[in-house]
């Protein structure tokens, strides 16, 4: 049925279709539903529609014995206004479900500490994410959700209700069509073979979403705050995001800029150069956004100076000759030694500056557990003076004396002794940098048998590798000796 009557510019047909879809699969599909809730406009619209159909079923005296799970993935790195909005929204959803006796369960998931943005960027040395290496999504969002899904649905059977819409982009529209299951309203879930996706608002426009939300109350989610958040992050002034019609909140067709902002990690490096969302929030007067932006832009510029200045040829996990072959032989970088993480000194400088930012903000943006994991990684790479712990103490962060920290201190102490007695100022030591010698010392103390299979480049080897990186040339596989430091000791 396709009705053409309009309800305050939102066609009844698209709302009815969305509700009918949700109601049908709730009643007729044995699988439970989970709603992906990000706190943004699209997932909020889906959440309201879910509550609408549950209220309708209550009025029809239908059984509501099947739970609907609302899952939010908190990356622990969101923009401050969005984080506050998310926390408030989840509390409001829980209260609303309890008050109205709705079978809604709210689940919030977080990345493991080893996978947080701070640990990955500052500890592991992962380069800022890019379109070709978008590692952040899996570590911060997908993996935590997967873990929760396995607990909630051990057999992998469920319907994932998502707010994806075709008009967000041409590529997204094409993907939605490709995943459609013939003869149904469901989509293929390419992550779980026994699950399906349901996109009740896939045919809605941005205008439809906002007009629907403006007709809802703030009892479930604070819509007024959400609109302001999008408006401010778009960098629009009040006139451009104005509401029209007497006493209403309908949107002018030409004034949708405030409805298409990006929200997410305040350090998001998928947004190249400057982040307009941070700019917009800063211009709207949100407290301390300028400080977040300053750090974000500083770190981005620091890491974009080329492999030869920012990356490390050392790899403490696998044996040496990783050769860059992405794209095949036609790639000018084919055959080059593959760069590893960001240089340790870059991470140390960034860590120090992040602690300074935390003091200015007077709120926690890096946790103690993250600091300990960062120090553990740095120690593996030769930081025998435990720099992260020293910086933390200078900023009044107390490092505990638990077993893990004691182990790190013991390794550092023994490695320092070995470095001074067996490596420093020996006949061969001039061939290697101090950083490489310290790395070797730590790895030797941890497991002397494994150092023979690891790469500790000489000064000449590192110079050659960085030269090839800078010139963007292919390198002959056997142009370097690759003689391990273990050969000398």
C-alpha positions in Angstrom: 0.0 0.0 0.0 1.4 3.4 -1.0 -0.4 6.3 0.6 0.3 9.8 -0.7 -1.2 11.8 2.2 1.5 13.9 3.9 1.8 14.4 7.6 3.8 17.6 8.2 5.8 16.9 5.0 6.7 13.4 6.1 4.9 10.9 3.9 2.8 8.5 5.9 3.7 5.7 3.5 7.4 5.6 4.4 6.7 5.7 8.2 4.0 3.0 7.8 6.4 0.9 5.8 9.1 1.2 8.4 6.8 0.3 11.2 5.2 -2.6 9.2 8.6 -4.1 8.5 9.7 -4.0 12.1 6.4 -5.3 13.4 6.3 -8.2 10.8 9.7 -9.5 11.6 9.3 -9.0 15.3 6.2 -11.2 15.3 7.0 -13.7 12.5 10.7 -14.3 12.7 11.9 -16.4 15.6 15.2 -14.6 15.8 15.7 -11.8 18.3 16.4 -8.3 17.2 19.3 -6.1 18.0 19.4 -2.4 17.1 22.7 -0.7 16.4 22.5 2.6 18.3 25.3 5.2 17.7 23.4 8.2 19.2 23.2 9.8 15.7 20.1 10.9 13.9 19.5 7.7 11.9 19.9 5.2 14.7 17.8 7.5 16.9 15.0 7.5 14.3 15.1 3.7 14.2 15.0 3.5 18.0 11.8 5.7 18.1 10.2 3.5 15.5 11.0 0.4 17.4 9.3 1.9 20.5 6.3 2.9 18.4 5.7 -0.6 17.2 6.1 -2.0 20.7 3.5 0.4 22.0 1.2 -0.5 19.1 1.6 -4.2 20.0 0.8 -3.4 23.7 -2.4 -1.7 22.6 -3.3 -4.8 20.6 -2.6 -7.0 23.6 0.0 -8.9 21.7 2.7 -10.8 23.5 6.0 -9.0 23.9 8.0 -11.9 25.1 10.9 -11.4 22.7 13.6 -9.0 23.8 15.1 -6.3 21.6 18.7 -5.4 22.3 19.9 -1.9 21.9 23.7 -2.1 21.3 26.0 0.9 21.6 29.7 0.7 20.8 31.6 3.2 22.9 35.0 3.8 21.3 36.1 5.7 24.4 37.4 8.4 22.0 34.2 10.3 21.0 33.9 14.0 20.9 33.0 15.3 24.4 29.5 16.6 23.6 28.6 13.3 21.8 30.0 11.2 24.7 27.8 13.1 27.1 24.8 12.8 24.8 25.4 9.0 24.5 25.7 8.5 28.2 22.5 10.5 28.8 20.6 8.7 26.0 21.4 5.2 27.2 20.2 6.1 30.7 17.0 7.6 29.3 16.4 4.5 27.1 16.8 2.2 30.1 14.4 4.3 32.2 11.9 4.6 29.4 11.8 0.9 28.7 11.4 0.1 32.4 8.7 2.7 32.9 6.7 1.5 29.9 7.3 -2.2 30.4 9.0 -2.6 27.0 11.2 -5.7 26.3 14.3 -3.5 25.6 17.7 -4.3 26.9 20.5 -1.8 26.6 24.0 -3.1 26.0 27.1 -0.9 25.9 30.4 -2.3 24.6 33.9 -1.0 24.8 37.2 -1.9 23.1 39.7 -3.9 25.1 42.4 -1.7 26.6 45.0 -3.1 24.2 42.9 -2.0 21.3 42.0 1.6 22.4 43.1 4.5 20.2 45.6 5.6 22.8 47.3 2.2 23.1 47.3 1.6 19.3 48.6 5.0 18.3 51.0 5.8 21.2 51.9 2.3 22.3 51.9 0.0 19.2 52.8 2.9 16.9 50.0 2.2 14.4 50.0 4.9 11.7 46.8 7.1 11.6 44.1 5.1 9.8 43.5 5.7 6.1 41.0 4.5 3.5 43.4 1.7 2.5 44.2 0.8 6.1 41.2 1.5 8.3 42.3 -0.5 11.3 40.4 1.6 13.8 36.9 0.4 13.0 37.6 -3.2 13.7 39.5 -2.6 16.9 37.3 0.1 18.4 33.8 -1.0 17.2 33.5 -4.2 15.3 35.5 -6.5 17.6 33.7 -5.3 20.8 30.3 -5.8 19.1 31.3 -9.2 17.9 32.2 -10.3 21.4 28.9 -9.1 22.7 27.0 -10.8 19.8 28.6 -14.1 20.6 27.3 -13.8 24.2 23.8 -12.7 23.3 23.3 -14.9 20.3 25.6 -18.0 20.6 24.1 -19.6 17.5 24.6 -16.4 15.5 20.9 -16.2 14.7 19.5 -12.6 15.0 18.1 -9.7 13.0 20.3 -6.6 13.1 18.2 -3.5 12.7 20.3 -0.6 11.4 19.7 3.0 10.2 21.6 2.8 7.0 20.0 4.9 4.2 20.4 4.8 0.4 20.7 8.6 0.1 23.8 8.8 2.3 26.0 8.0 -0.8 25.8 6.4 -4.2 28.2 3.6 -3.1 26.1 2.9 0.0 22.9 2.7 -2.1 24.6 0.3 -4.5 25.8 -1.9 -1.6 22.3 -2.0 -0.1 20.9 -3.2 -3.4 23.7 -5.8 -3.7 23.0 -7.3 -0.3 19.2 -7.5 -0.7 17.7 -11.0 -0.2 15.4 -11.7 -3.1 11.8 -12.0 -2.1 12.2 -10.4 1.4 12.9 -7.1 3.0 16.0 -8.4 4.6 19.7 -7.9 3.6 22.6 -10.3 3.8 24.6 -10.0 6.9 28.1 -10.6 5.5 29.6 -11.1 9.0 27.1 -13.7 10.4 25.7 -16.2 8.0 22.8 -17.1 10.3 21.8 -13.4 10.8 20.1 -10.9 8.6 20.0 -7.1 8.4 16.9 -5.0 8.4 17.0 -1.4 7.2 13.6 0.1 8.0 14.5 3.7 6.9 16.7 2.8 3.9 14.5 4.9 1.5 14.3 7.9 3.8 16.0 11.2 3.1 17.9 13.3 5.6 14.9 15.6 5.6 12.5 12.7 6.4 14.7 11.7 9.3 14.7 15.1 10.9 11.0 15.8 10.3 10.2 12.5 12.0 12.4 13.1 15.0 11.0 16.6 15.4 7.6 15.1 16.0 8.8 13.0 18.9 9.1 13.9 22.5 12.4 14.2 24.4 11.3 11.4 26.8 13.4 8.8 25.0 16.3 10.8 23.6 16.9 14.6 23.8 16.1 15.5 20.2 16.6 19.2 20.7 20.2 18.6 21.9 20.8 16.2 19.1 19.7 18.8 16.5 21.9 21.4 18.1 24.9 19.0 18.1 24.5 18.4 14.4 23.9 22.0 13.7 26.9 23.2 15.6 29.2 20.5 14.2 28.2 21.5 10.7 29.5 25.0 11.3 26.2 26.5 10.4 24.8 29.5 12.1 21.3 29.7 13.6 19.7 31.2 10.5 20.9 28.5 8.2 19.6 25.8 10.5 16.4 27.6 11.2 13.0 26.0 11.6 10.1 27.2 9.5 6.3 27.2 9.9 4.4 28.5 12.8 5.6 26.9 15.9 7.0 23.9 14.0 10.3 22.4 13.3 10.0 21.6 9.6 13.2 22.0 7.6 13.6 24.2 4.6 14.7 22.1 1.6 17.8 24.2 1.0 18.9 24.1 4.6 20.0 20.6 5.2 23.7 21.2 5.9 23.2 20.9 9.6 21.8 17.4 9.2 24.8 15.7 7.6 27.7 16.2 10.1 30.1 13.5 11.1 30.5 12.4 14.7 32.9 10.0 16.2 36.4 9.9 17.6 37.8 13.4 18.3 41.1 12.1 17.0 39.6 10.8 13.8 42.3 10.7 11.1 40.0 9.4 8.4 39.1 13.0 8.0 42.2 14.4 6.2 43.8 17.7 7.0 41.3 19.5 9.3 38.2 18.2 10.9 35.2 20.3 10.1 33.2 18.8 12.9 35.8 19.9 15.5 35.9 23.3 13.8 32.1 23.7 13.9 31.9 22.7 17.6 34.7 25.0 18.4 33.0 27.9 16.6 29.8 27.2 18.5 31.5 27.7 21.8 31.8 24.1 23.2 34.3 24.2 26.0 37.9 23.1 25.2 37.2 21.9 21.7 40.1 24.2 20.5 42.5 22.2 22.7 41.3 18.9 21.3 41.6 20.3 17.8 45.1 21.7 18.4 46.4 18.3 19.5 44.7 16.5 16.7 46.1 18.7 14.0 49.6 18.7 15.6 49.7 14.9 15.7 48.4 14.6 12.2 51.0 16.9 10.8 53.8 15.2 12.8 53.0 11.8 11.3 52.6 13.0 7.7 56.3 13.6 6.8 57.0 10.5 4.9 58.2 7.0 5.9 61.8 8.0 6.1 61.1 10.5 8.9 58.3 8.8 10.8 58.4 5.1 10.4 60.6 2.3 11.9 62.3 -0.5 10.0 62.7 -2.5 13.2 60.3 -5.3 13.8 60.4 -7.1 17.2 57.8 -9.7 16.3 58.8 -11.3 13.1 62.0 -11.9 11.0 63.4 -9.1 8.9 62.9 -9.1 5.2 59.3 -8.0 4.9 59.2 -6.5 1.4 56.5 -4.1 0.4 54.5 -5.7 -2.5 51.1 -4.1 -2.3 49.8 -3.5 -5.8 52.3 -5.7 -7.5 55.5 -4.9 -9.4 53.9 -1.9 -11.1 53.9 -0.2 -7.7 56.9 2.1 -7.3 57.2 0.9 -3.7 57.2 -2.8 -4.7 60.2 -4.5 -3.3 60.9 -1.9 -0.6 61.4 -2.9 3.0 58.0 -2.6 4.6 57.8 0.1 7.3 56.8 -0.8 10.8 55.2 1.4 13.4 55.7 5.1 14.0 59.2 5.8 15.5 59.3 5.5 19.2 60.5 9.1 19.7 57.4 10.4 17.9 55.2 8.4 20.2 57.1 9.6 23.3 56.6 13.2 22.2 52.9 12.6 21.5 52.4 10.9 24.8 54.0 13.8 26.7 51.8 16.3 24.8 48.6 14.2 25.5 49.3 14.3 29.2 49.7 18.1 29.0 46.4 18.3 27.2 44.8 16.1 29.9 46.0 18.6 32.6 44.5 21.5 30.6 41.2 19.8 30.2 41.1 18.6 33.8 39.4 15.4 32.6 40.7 11.9 31.9 41.5 11.2 28.2 44.1 8.5 28.9 43.7 5.8 31.6 46.2 4.3 33.9 45.7 0.9 32.3 46.5 2.4 28.9 49.7 4.0 30.3 50.9 0.6 31.6 50.2 -1.1 28.3 52.0 1.8 26.4 55.0 1.4 28.7 55.0 -2.4 28.2 55.2 -1.9 24.4 57.9 0.9 24.7 60.0 -1.4 26.9 59.9 -4.1 24.2 61.3 -1.4 21.9 64.2 -0.5 24.2 62.8 2.1 26.5 64.8 0.9 29.5 64.3 4.1 31.4 60.5 3.6 31.5 59.7 7.0 30.0 55.9 6.6 30.1 56.0 6.0 33.8 58.3 9.0 34.4 56.1 11.3 32.4 53.0 10.0 34.2 54.4 10.7 37.6 55.3 14.3 36.6 51.6 14.7 35.9 50.6 13.4 39.3 49.5 10.0 37.9 50.4 7.3 40.5 51.9 4.1 39.0 50.9 1.1 41.1 53.3 -1.5 42.4 51.4 -4.6 41.2 52.9 -7.7 39.7 52.8 -6.4 36.1 54.5 -3.2 36.9 57.1 -5.0 39.0 57.8 -7.3 36.1 58.4 -4.4 33.7 60.7 -2.7 36.2 62.7 -5.9 36.6 63.1 -6.4 32.9 64.1 -2.8 32.5 66.7 -3.0 35.3 68.3 -6.2 33.9 68.2 -4.9 30.3 70.0 -1.7 31.4 72.7 -3.7 33.2 73.2 -6.0 30.1 73.3 -2.9 27.8 76.0 -1.2 29.9 78.1 -4.3 30.5 77.8 -6.3 27.3 76.8 -3.9 24.5 77.7 -0.3 25.2 81.1 0.8 23.9 82.1 -2.6 22.7 84.0 -3.0 19.4 80.9 -3.7 17.4 78.6 -1.2 19.1 79.5 1.7 16.8 77.8 -0.2 13.9 74.4 0.2 15.6 72.4 3.1 17.0 71.9 3.3 20.8 68.2 2.7 20.2 68.9 -0.6 18.4 71.3 -1.7 21.1 68.7 -1.0 23.8 66.1 -2.9 21.9 68.4 -5.8 21.6 69.1 -5.7 25.3 65.5 -5.9 26.3 64.7 -8.7 23.8 67.8 -10.6 24.9 66.7 -10.4 28.6 63.2 -11.5 27.8 64.2 -14.5 25.6 67.9 -14.8 24.4 66.9 -17.7 22.0 64.5 -15.6 20.0 66.8 -12.7 19.2 68.5 -14.6 16.4 65.3 -14.5 14.4 64.7 -10.8 14.8 65.9 -7.8 12.9 68.2 -5.3 14.5 69.4 -3.1 11.6 72.8 -1.6 11.6 73.2 2.2 11.1 74.2 1.5 7.5 71.2 -0.8 6.9 68.8 1.7 8.4 70.3 4.6 6.4 69.9 2.5 3.2 66.3 1.7 4.0 65.3 5.2 4.8 67.0 6.5 1.6 64.9 4.0 -0.5 61.8 5.2 1.3 62.6 8.8 0.6 63.4 8.2 -3.1 60.4 5.8 -3.4 62.5 3.3 -5.3 62.5 -0.4 -5.4 65.3 -2.1 -3.5 67.1 -5.3 -4.5 66.3 -8.0 -2.1 69.9 -8.9 -1.4 71.3 -5.4 -1.4 71.7 -5.4 2.3 73.5 -7.9 4.5 70.8 -8.2 7.2 73.3 -9.5 9.7 71.6 -9.7 13.0 73.1 -8.0 16.0 73.1 -11.4 17.7 75.9 -12.3 15.2 78.2 -10.0 17.1 77.2 -10.9 20.7 
